[in-house]
Amino acid sequence: MTKHIFVTGGVVSSLGKGLTTASIANLLESRGLRVRIQKFDPYLNVDAGTMNPFQHGEVYVTADGGETDLDLGHYERFSNCPLTRACNVTTGRIYQNVITKERRGAYLGGCVQVVPHVTNEIKAHIRQFDGPEVDVVLSELGGTAGDIESAAYLEAFRQFAYEHGRDNCVFVHLTLIPYLRASGELKTKPTQQSVGILRQIGIQPDMLVCRTEKSMTQEMRDKIALFCNVEKKYVFEEKDVEHSIYELPLVLHEQGVDDAMIHRLGLPTKPANLDEWQKLVHTVTNPKGSVEIAVVGKYIELKDAYKSVYEAIAHAGIANNVDVNVQRIAAEEITDDNVGAKLRGVCGILVPGGFGERGIEGKISAVRFARENRVPYYGLCLGMQIATIEFARNVCGLKGAHSTEFAKDSPHPVITLLKDQVNIKDMGGTMRLGAQPCKLTEGSIARKAYGAELVQERHRHRYEFNNAYRKQLSEKGLVISGINPELDLVEIVEIKDHPFFVGVQFHPEFQSKPTKAHPLFREFVAASLKRKASM
Ligand code: GLN
């Protein structure tokens, strides 16, 4: 029988529930268990694709083209669980299913209600991965206990555990123990109250993971256990990690979190195999140097907006045994006049993906600076389109070259919409999405980095390199080093005689893992290190 672990959060959001869930999955896998993870998001968007990064951080893309919450990125980086669009369930999707069924008459004239119809729909999703191939399903609930919008989920979780057998389910509640600087104390009351909310609904959490800045005393743990009605040995502490989020599974393992779950669920035990992970953490905590890389973007204030990009850069640092200092630079503040000053001292420049016009000209200036000064450049999606525009304007002399996303009437639309995108009215789920093949050109930087001829990379964009300009740009030295063999679309551009200048139409950051850095990120950081050595 498949067992279930539910992860809820209390007191405040942004406690790192996704990281904790991902770390638990990591630990259970290290014990030889077959795990699945899913995230329930209580908002009405059908998926995360229509949300802007300011509100909800990066939109993570699964191989099958799902536009999902960024927590799925953590799941993929920390575990080997297969993740698809089905692993992110939103209230929008639940209601869409219920309403579709209602329109079909599937409820046979019944009055359709939150309980039982919506809760039944949620329960059907909770058990979607159950079967002989899956030992444990982790279900994380977005938001915080007490939110009006998560009520139906908590009720569904409660009902599910009742029906599936309470012993076959574990409720983990992640909560905050705030530290009051003025009085120099950690406070447990918010945790007591948050657990109180769950108990009112009929959920008695089995385990508490307490987020805290300072270590809790045993006395404090005992008090939390007593007041929250949780066994003492199941009150865990999750202090802010010192160096890297990848320390978290080890922090939890040391406290016996995996043992506790395995024991509580009656799962077969195997000793944890964490060798690879320990090695990784050792590398992160003992870097042999550092390198400065600039990320020139639109949402640089918000770390979550380019989450996977920053993580992939960190992985590349691990692969090169160095610490990468990322300088986040606002594209809209860059001009041709100040670009030298803004990017002084950086050893590599990265322009990530993006939508909308703000900061575009600044990004073009940054790319020009990288090209002319032979600074390693790495462009992701929009960053590749920008590189193409810069090359067209400043190397090929195509004045006004642009993407039709930003200049409908550009005389040289080097980036444009494909025909099948022109008449699209619905914005949700209609971009070029998910994993697609890319054939690499012999002798290119990309071909060498990947060490393979055919690769699969994930996409999320509407606009494309305009094939009408392929010949003209190639003749001037733009190397088309990756092509989608089925659609004949340009996927990678490089520049000849440059230490590292690579723009990719896809999002390689989604496939990078801490234990296996993405080859292009790895080589970009390697090239940046080389530049540093020569500076
Ligand atoms: N806005 C561009 C497009 O839609 C780039 C998208 C991206 O960077 N993800 O094609």
Boltz pocket constraint, residues with backbone or C-beta under 6 A from the ligand:
constraints:
  - pocket:
      binder: B
      contacts: [[A, 352], [A, 353], [A, 354], [A, 355], [A, 356], [A, 380], [A, 381], [A, 382], [A, 383], [A, 405], [A, 460], [A, 461], [A, 462], [A, 463], [A, 464]]
      max_distance: 6.0
